[in-house]
Amino acid sequence: MKQFDLPSNLIAVTDNQLLDAYSKTVTGVVKTVAPAVVHIRVAKQVRDPGTGKTNDQSQFGSGFVISTDGYIVTNNHVIESGSRIIITFSDGSELTGALVGTDPSTDIAVIKAYDGDFKPLQFANSSSLEPGQIAIAIGNPLGLQHSVTTGVVSAIGRTLRAVNGRLIDDVIQTDAALNPGNSGGPLLNSEGKVIGVNTAVISAAQGLCFAVSSNLTAYIAGQLILHGKVKRAQ
């Protein structure tokens, strides 16, 4: 069978079209989900061991809206020990958040905002994920609001150890770049649905980032909304 070489200009056009399609996918997702991704600032009081005085400090993270009545998912370590939660949306509006419940065993927390026009994200079925598929992370690394990074699902079924020593199962590994402040933000597929909650990075490595899967997050968030905590057998 004869083989024919494609003209170089035809190959270039094809590559450009593919790159353009990828860009349109990412930008389309970002435009769609941006109103649901929030910046979270948590004010906390810390006692100075030297002077004994109490000082106000802030810690930052990300989150995303999951319901039209203002429930927001984030990480437990983002809001832990906070006395006041301030939520900033993509349009610059600010609302005070109320803590609904936390689950240190999965590093998931739910907070609630009131009196807003909320546009929730949908959870994807993380059990159908495959390594190599597109992964889009949106969050607020180092306070740089609504930063976007992209990569792929590097692996599925990983485990992480939570702060209380329990293992978090069903963790997604991704090479979409994450930094401090991304915690609690969504990891999304090409349809703009949440496949995970960005949770941890290995600082000594490159491209080793982790997210709690959407299926586990959806279950934990439901329990926190209903009961304020997750009941487990001891």
Beta strands, then each sheet from edge to edge (+ up, - down):
strand 1: 37-47
strand 2: 54-65
strand 3: 71-75
strand 4: 84-88
strand 5: 94-103
strand 6: 108-112
strand 7: 134-139
strand 8: 147-161
strand 9: 167-174
strand 10: 186-188
strand 11: 194-201
strand 12: 209-213
sheet 1: 1+ 2- 3+ 6- 5+ 4- 1+
sheet 2: 7+ 8- 9+ 12- 11+ 10- 7+
end
